[in-house]
């Protein structure tokens, strides 16, 4: 089991319904469910594929512009 330092735990704390990906509306819970189902997250691959064909609009949709 990997133990995270307190600073990492607090820095990356998201609620289940928090959006992680604003372009494709993936929440923390979506990513966790995907990981539990597959043993890894397939969502990152989906995002990379969409970005490669111009399907990413983070600069507009993400409030932080990233």
Biopython code that builds the backbone (N, CA, C, O; Angstrom):
import numpy as np
from Bio.PDB.StructureBuilder import StructureBuilder

atoms = [
    (1, "UNK", "N", (0.834, -1.174, 0.000)),
    (1, "UNK", "CA", (0.000, 0.000, 0.000)),
    (1, "UNK", "C", (0.884, 1.245, 0.000)),
    (1, "UNK", "O", (1.831, 1.338, 0.781)),
    (2, "UNK", "N", (0.575, 2.192, -0.870)),
    (2, "UNK", "CA", (1.330, 3.429, -0.958)),
    (2, "UNK", "C", (0.720, 4.446, -0.013)),
    (2, "UNK", "O", (-0.489, 4.677, -0.025)),
    (3, "UNK", "N", (1.566, 5.052, 0.805)),
    (3, "UNK", "CA", (1.098, 6.093, 1.713)),
    (3, "UNK", "C", (1.432, 7.449, 1.112)),
    (3, "UNK", "O", (2.561, 7.688, 0.683)),
    (4, "UNK", "N", (0.449, 8.330, 1.085)),
    (4, "UNK", "CA", (0.663, 9.672, 0.570)),
    (4, "UNK", "C", (0.968, 10.612, 1.718)),
    (4, "UNK", "O", (0.415, 10.487, 2.810)),
    (5, "UNK", "N", (1.858, 11.553, 1.451)),
    (5, "UNK", "CA", (2.137, 12.545, 2.481)),
    (5, "UNK", "C", (0.907, 13.420, 2.670)),
    (5, "UNK", "O", (0.094, 13.542, 1.754)),
    (6, "UNK", "N", (0.754, 14.026, 3.831)),
    (6, "UNK", "CA", (-0.424, 14.877, 4.081)),
    (6, "UNK", "C", (-0.576, 15.989, 3.058)),
    (6, "UNK", "O", (-1.700, 16.344, 2.703)),
    (7, "UNK", "N", (0.534, 16.553, 2.572)),
    (7, "UNK", "CA", (0.433, 17.642, 1.598)),
    (7, "UNK", "C", (-0.143, 17.154, 0.277)),
    (7, "UNK", "O", (-0.883, 17.885, -0.381)),
    (8, "UNK", "N", (0.185, 15.939, -0.117)),
    (8, "UNK", "CA", (-0.367, 15.384, -1.358)),
    (8, "UNK", "C", (-1.844, 15.059, -1.172)),
    (8, "UNK", "O", (-2.653, 15.319, -2.063)),
    (9, "UNK", "N", (-2.198, 14.497, -0.030)),
    (9, "UNK", "CA", (-3.601, 14.172, 0.227)),
    (9, "UNK", "C", (-4.471, 15.420, 0.126)),
    (9, "UNK", "O", (-5.514, 15.397, -0.528)),
    (10, "UNK", "N", (-4.060, 16.485, 0.754)),
    (10, "UNK", "CA", (-4.855, 17.710, 0.767)),
    (10, "UNK", "C", (-4.852, 18.407, -0.585)),
    (10, "UNK", "O", (-5.869, 18.972, -0.986)),
    (11, "UNK", "N", (-3.744, 18.379, -1.287)),
    (11, "UNK", "CA", (-3.606, 19.071, -2.563)),
    (11, "UNK", "C", (-4.532, 18.489, -3.626)),
    (11, "UNK", "O", (-5.054, 19.226, -4.462)),
    (12, "UNK", "N", (-4.736, 17.196, -3.601)),
    (12, "UNK", "CA", (-5.507, 16.523, -4.649)),
    (12, "UNK", "C", (-6.847, 16.003, -4.157)),
    (12, "UNK", "O", (-7.334, 14.988, -4.655)),
    (13, "UNK", "N", (-7.438, 16.665, -3.210)),
    (13, "UNK", "CA", (-8.711, 16.214, -2.662)),
    (13, "UNK", "C", (-9.870, 16.709, -3.532)),
    (13, "UNK", "O", (-10.094, 17.912, -3.666)),
    (14, "UNK", "N", (-10.580, 15.780, -4.104)),
    (14, "UNK", "CA", (-11.739, 16.107, -4.933)),
    (14, "UNK", "C", (-12.958, 15.399, -4.369)),
    (14, "UNK", "O", (-12.844, 14.309, -3.808)),
    (15, "UNK", "N", (-14.101, 16.003, -4.512)),
    (15, "UNK", "CA", (-15.367, 15.353, -4.164)),
    (15, "UNK", "C", (-15.789, 14.479, -5.338)),
    (15, "UNK", "O", (-15.320, 14.685, -6.457)),
    (16, "UNK", "N", (-16.667, 13.505, -5.100)),
    (16, "UNK", "CA", (-17.085, 12.567, -6.143)),
    (16, "UNK", "C", (-17.627, 13.260, -7.396)),
    (16, "UNK", "O", (-17.359, 12.823, -8.516)),
    (17, "UNK", "N", (-18.382, 14.333, -7.206)),
    (17, "UNK", "CA", (-19.006, 14.994, -8.354)),
    (17, "UNK", "C", (-18.175, 16.126, -8.950)),
    (17, "UNK", "O", (-18.634, 16.800, -9.872)),
    (18, "UNK", "N", (-16.965, 16.349, -8.444)),
    (18, "UNK", "CA", (-16.103, 17.396, -8.997)),
    (18, "UNK", "C", (-15.651, 17.007, -10.396)),
    (18, "UNK", "O", (-15.241, 15.872, -10.638)),
    (19, "UNK", "N", (-15.733, 17.962, -11.310)),
    (19, "UNK", "CA", (-15.250, 17.715, -12.667)),
    (19, "UNK", "C", (-13.732, 17.689, -12.675)),
    (19, "UNK", "O", (-13.079, 18.580, -12.132)),
    (20, "UNK", "N", (-13.188, 16.675, -13.285)),
    (20, "UNK", "CA", (-11.742, 16.555, -13.466)),
    (20, "UNK", "C", (-11.395, 16.961, -14.891)),
    (20, "UNK", "O", (-10.359, 17.578, -15.138)),
    (21, "UNK", "N", (-12.267, 16.609, -15.819)),
    (21, "UNK", "CA", (-12.089, 16.957, -17.226)),
    (21, "UNK", "C", (-13.297, 17.765, -17.682)),
    (21, "UNK", "O", (-14.400, 17.236, -17.822)),
    (22, "UNK", "N", (-13.071, 19.041, -17.907)),
    (22, "UNK", "CA", (-14.164, 19.929, -18.287)),
    (22, "UNK", "C", (-14.600, 19.717, -19.739)),
    (22, "UNK", "O", (-15.766, 19.929, -20.071)),
    (23, "UNK", "N", (-13.692, 19.309, -20.589)),
    (23, "UNK", "CA", (-14.045, 19.105, -21.998)),
    (23, "UNK", "C", (-15.036, 17.958, -22.195)),
    (23, "UNK", "O", (-15.972, 18.050, -22.989)),
    (24, "UNK", "N", (-14.807, 16.885, -21.457)),
    (24, "UNK", "CA", (-15.610, 15.677, -21.667)),
    (24, "UNK", "C", (-16.454, 15.319, -20.452)),
    (24, "UNK", "O", (-17.054, 14.245, -20.397)),
    (25, "UNK", "N", (-16.498, 16.224, -19.478)),
    (25, "UNK", "CA", (-17.354, 16.092, -18.291)),
    (25, "UNK", "C", (-17.097, 14.844, -17.451)),
    (25, "UNK", "O", (-18.042, 14.236, -16.949)),
    (26, "UNK", "N", (-15.837, 14.455, -17.293)),
    (26, "UNK", "CA", (-15.503, 13.332, -16.422)),
    (26, "UNK", "C", (-15.339, 13.834, -14.995)),
    (26, "UNK", "O", (-14.651, 14.824, -14.745)),
    (27, "UNK", "N", (-15.976, 13.143, -14.071)),
    (27, "UNK", "CA", (-15.874, 13.479, -12.654)),
    (27, "UNK", "C", (-14.883, 12.541, -11.975)),
    (27, "UNK", "O", (-14.428, 11.557, -12.558)),
    (28, "UNK", "N", (-14.565, 12.872, -10.737)),
    (28, "UNK", "CA", (-13.709, 12.003, -9.939)),
    (28, "UNK", "C", (-14.322, 10.604, -9.854)),
    (28, "UNK", "O", (-13.618, 9.602, -9.980)),
    (29, "UNK", "N", (-15.618, 10.547, -9.644)),
    (29, "UNK", "CA", (-16.305, 9.258, -9.515)),
    (29, "UNK", "C", (-16.239, 8.451, -10.820)),
    (29, "UNK", "O", (-16.078, 7.231, -10.786)),
    (30, "UNK", "N", (-16.362, 9.129, -11.967)),
    (30, "UNK", "CA", (-16.253, 8.449, -13.265)),
    (30, "UNK", "C", (-14.893, 7.764, -13.408)),
    (30, "UNK", "O", (-14.805, 6.617, -13.844)),
    (31, "UNK", "N", (-13.843, 8.483, -13.034)),
    (31, "UNK", "CA", (-12.488, 7.948, -13.170)),
    (31, "UNK", "C", (-12.276, 6.783, -12.211)),
    (31, "UNK", "O", (-11.667, 5.780, -12.585)),
    (32, "UNK", "N", (-12.767, 6.900, -10.984)),
    (32, "UNK", "CA", (-12.640, 5.807, -10.024)),
    (32, "UNK", "C", (-13.401, 4.568, -10.483)),
    (32, "UNK", "O", (-12.885, 3.456, -10.375)),
    (33, "UNK", "N", (-14.607, 4.738, -10.989)),
    (33, "UNK", "CA", (-15.399, 3.599, -11.476)),
    (33, "UNK", "C", (-14.707, 2.935, -12.664)),
    (33, "UNK", "O", (-14.676, 1.708, -12.760)),
    (34, "UNK", "N", (-14.155, 3.739, -13.561)),
    (34, "UNK", "CA", (-13.439, 3.215, -14.718)),
    (34, "UNK", "C", (-12.224, 2.400, -14.263)),
    (34, "UNK", "O", (-11.955, 1.323, -14.796)),
    (35, "UNK", "N", (-11.504, 2.919, -13.287)),
    (35, "UNK", "CA", (-10.343, 2.214, -12.744)),
    (35, "UNK", "C", (-10.753, 0.906, -12.080)),
    (35, "UNK", "O", (-10.126, -0.130, -12.302)),
    (36, "UNK", "N", (-11.797, 0.952, -11.272)),
    (36, "UNK", "CA", (-12.270, -0.263, -10.595)),
    (36, "UNK", "C", (-12.703, -1.328, -11.596)),
    (36, "UNK", "O", (-12.460, -2.515, -11.379)),
    (37, "UNK", "N", (-13.333, -0.921, -12.673)),
    (37, "UNK", "CA", (-13.832, -1.855, -13.682)),
    (37, "UNK", "C", (-12.701, -2.478, -14.495)),
    (37, "UNK", "O", (-12.739, -3.670, -14.801)),
    (38, "UNK", "N", (-11.688, -1.671, -14.848)),
    (38, "UNK", "CA", (-10.657, -2.120, -15.785)),
    (38, "UNK", "C", (-9.295, -2.404, -15.161)),
    (38, "UNK", "O", (-8.432, -2.993, -15.812)),
    (39, "UNK", "N", (-9.090, -1.999, -13.930)),
    (39, "UNK", "CA", (-7.775, -2.146, -13.314)),
    (39, "UNK", "C", (-6.850, -0.985, -13.654)),
    (39, "UNK", "O", (-5.735, -0.901, -13.140)),
    (40, "UNK", "N", (-7.302, -0.117, -14.496)),
    (40, "UNK", "CA", (-6.615, 1.118, -14.871)),
    (40, "UNK", "C", (-7.679, 2.018, -15.486)),
    (40, "UNK", "O", (-8.780, 1.562, -15.795)),
    (41, "UNK", "N", (-7.358, 3.278, -15.661)),
    (41, "UNK", "CA", (-8.352, 4.183, -16.227)),
    (41, "UNK", "C", (-8.205, 4.265, -17.745)),
    (41, "UNK", "O", (-7.140, 4.609, -18.258)),
    (42, "UNK", "N", (-9.265, 3.949, -18.442)),
    (42, "UNK", "CA", (-9.273, 4.075, -19.900)),
    (42, "UNK", "C", (-9.616, 5.507, -20.319)),
    (42, "UNK", "O", (-9.502, 5.865, -21.491)),
    (43, "UNK", "N", (-10.033, 6.312, -19.354)),
    (43, "UNK", "CA", (-10.463, 7.676, -19.655)),
    (43, "UNK", "C", (-9.322, 8.509, -20.218)),
    (43, "UNK", "O", (-9.535, 9.278, -21.156)),
    (44, "UNK", "N", (-8.119, 8.379, -19.673)),
    (44, "UNK", "CA", (-6.987, 9.155, -20.179)),
    (44, "UNK", "C", (-6.754, 8.860, -21.663)),
    (44, "UNK", "O", (-6.482, 9.777, -22.438)),
    (45, "UNK", "N", (-6.855, 7.618, -22.054)),
    (45, "UNK", "CA", (-6.700, 7.254, -23.462)),
    (45, "UNK", "C", (-7.771, 7.889, -24.332)),
    (45, "UNK", "O", (-7.493, 8.338, -25.443)),
    (46, "UNK", "N", (-8.993, 7.925, -23.825)),
    (46, "UNK", "CA", (-10.086, 8.552, -24.568)),
    (46, "UNK", "C", (-9.834, 10.048, -24.741)),
    (46, "UNK", "O", (-10.057, 10.606, -25.815)),
    (47, "UNK", "N", (-9.367, 10.687, -23.672)),
    (47, "UNK", "CA", (-9.079, 12.119, -23.736)),
    (47, "UNK", "C", (-7.952, 12.391, -24.727)),
    (47, "UNK", "O", (-8.054, 13.302, -25.549)),
    (48, "UNK", "N", (-6.878, 11.605, -24.653)),
    (48, "UNK", "CA", (-5.742, 11.788, -25.580)),
    (48, "UNK", "C", (-6.187, 11.629, -27.032)),
    (48, "UNK", "O", (-5.775, 12.398, -27.901)),
    (49, "UNK", "N", (-7.029, 10.628, -27.292)),
    (49, "UNK", "CA", (-7.504, 10.402, -28.656)),
    (49, "UNK", "C", (-8.310, 11.602, -29.146)),
    (49, "UNK", "O", (-8.095, 12.079, -30.260)),
    (50, "UNK", "N", (-9.226, 12.086, -28.329)),
    (50, "UNK", "CA", (-10.041, 13.243, -28.707)),
    (50, "UNK", "C", (-9.184, 14.486, -28.928)),
    (50, "UNK", "O", (-9.421, 15.255, -29.859)),
    (51, "UNK", "N", (-8.182, 14.677, -28.061)),
    (51, "UNK", "CA", (-7.294, 15.831, -28.215)),
    (51, "UNK", "C", (-6.533, 15.764, -29.527)),
    (51, "UNK", "O", (-6.310, 16.787, -30.175)),
    (52, "UNK", "N", (-6.133, 14.558, -29.921)),
    (52, "UNK", "CA", (-5.349, 14.408, -31.144)),
    (52, "UNK", "C", (-6.142, 14.753, -32.397)),
    (52, "UNK", "O", (-5.561, 15.060, -33.438)),
    (53, "UNK", "N", (-7.480, 14.703, -32.300)),
    (53, "UNK", "CA", (-8.304, 15.053, -33.467)),
    (53, "UNK", "C", (-9.007, 16.399, -33.276)),
    (53, "UNK", "O", (-9.955, 16.739, -33.983)),
    (54, "UNK", "N", (-8.494, 17.167, -32.273)),
    (54, "UNK", "CA", (-9.023, 18.511, -32.075)),
    (54, "UNK", "C", (-10.266, 18.596, -31.228)),
    (54, "UNK", "O", (-10.971, 19.603, -31.274)),
    (55, "UNK", "N", (-10.555, 17.569, -30.455)),
    (55, "UNK", "CA", (-11.781, 17.548, -29.663)),
    (55, "UNK", "C", (-11.656, 18.133, -28.273)),
    (55, "UNK", "O", (-12.566, 17.975, -27.460)),
    (56, "UNK", "N", (-10.556, 18.803, -27.979)),
    (56, "UNK", "CA", (-10.341, 19.371, -26.654)),
    (56, "UNK", "C", (-10.581, 20.879, -26.694)),
    (56, "UNK", "O", (-10.143, 21.568, -27.615)),
    (57, "UNK", "N", (-11.282, 21.374, -25.683)),
    (57, "UNK", "CA", (-11.564, 22.790, -25.609)),
    (57, "UNK", "C", (-11.352, 23.291, -24.181)),
    (57, "UNK", "O", (-12.135, 24.093, -23.672)),
    (58, "UNK", "N", (-10.280, 22.806, -23.539)),
    (58, "UNK", "CA", (-10.008, 23.133, -22.133)),
    (58, "UNK", "C", (-9.846, 24.635, -21.898)),
    (58, "UNK", "O", (-10.314, 25.161, -20.888)),
    (59, "UNK", "N", (-9.196, 25.310, -22.813)),
    (59, "UNK", "CA", (-8.940, 26.740, -22.615)),
    (59, "UNK", "C", (-10.220, 27.526, -22.437)),
    (59, "UNK", "O", (-10.215, 28.585, -21.809)),
    (60, "UNK", "N", (-11.319, 27.024, -22.980)),
    (60, "UNK", "CA", (-12.605, 27.714, -22.850)),
    (60, "UNK", "C", (-13.443, 27.125, -21.722)),
    (60, "UNK", "O", (-14.042, 27.870, -20.946)),
    (61, "UNK", "N", (-13.493, 25.803, -21.621)),
    (61, "UNK", "CA", (-14.387, 25.153, -20.664)),
    (61, "UNK", "C", (-13.859, 25.102, -19.238)),
    (61, "UNK", "O", (-14.643, 25.158, -18.291)),
    (62, "UNK", "N", (-12.543, 24.996, -19.067)),
    (62, "UNK", "CA", (-11.964, 24.906, -17.735)),
    (62, "UNK", "C", (-11.854, 26.323, -17.153)),
    (62, "UNK", "O", (-11.292, 27.211, -17.795)),
    (63, "UNK", "N", (-12.381, 26.538, -15.956)),
    (63, "UNK", "CA", (-12.322, 27.864, -15.363)),
    (63, "UNK", "C", (-10.898, 28.385, -15.170)),
    (63, "UNK", "O", (-10.675, 29.594, -15.121)),
    (64, "UNK", "N", (-9.934, 27.459, -15.062)),
    (64, "UNK", "CA", (-8.533, 27.862, -14.919)),
    (64, "UNK", "C", (-7.846, 28.038, -16.275)),
    (64, "UNK", "O", (-6.685, 28.443, -16.331)),
    (65, "UNK", "N", (-8.548, 27.740, -17.359)),
    (65, "UNK", "CA", (-7.991, 27.919, -18.693)),
    (65, "UNK", "C", (-6.920, 26.921, -19.054)),
    (65, "UNK", "O", (-6.028, 27.240, -19.839)),
    (66, "UNK", "N", (-6.978, 25.704, -18.499)),
    (66, "UNK", "CA", (-5.975, 24.669, -18.775)),
    (66, "UNK", "C", (-6.627, 23.461, -19.393)),
    (66, "UNK", "O", (-5.947, 22.481, -19.698)),
]
sb = StructureBuilder()
sb.init_structure("model")
sb.init_model(0)
sb.init_chain("A")
sb.init_seg("    ")
for serial, (resi, resn, name, xyz) in enumerate(atoms, 1):
    if name == "N":
        sb.init_residue(resn, " ", resi, " ")
    sb.init_atom(name, np.array(xyz, "f"), 0.0, 1.0, " ", f" {name:<3s}", serial, name[0])
structure = sb.get_structure()
